[in-house]
Amino acid sequence: MEEMHVIDEHDQVHVGVPAFNVMYTAVGLGWVGRFISWPYVRPLMDKAYAVFARNRLRWTGREECTTGRCAKKND
């Protein structure tokens, strides 16, 4: 839950910001992936994603996930 992992069409695993580059390229937004990979932008993206990863369950209305299967909170 701390880092994004993506497997590309060549079965290569990409972790962190490079994973986002693969995903953006796959949906036709390669320019976004290239931008977030620039040397001056990437450290900021690494830090921003770390904050998001720590808070994503709370920010998206889900309880802490300790079982490996998470669900949205029912109000």
Secondary structure, DSSP 4 states (H G I P E B T S, - for coil): --S-EEE-TTS-EEESHHHHHHHHHHTT-HHHHHHHHSTTTHHHHHHHHHHHHHHHHHHTTB----SS---BPP-
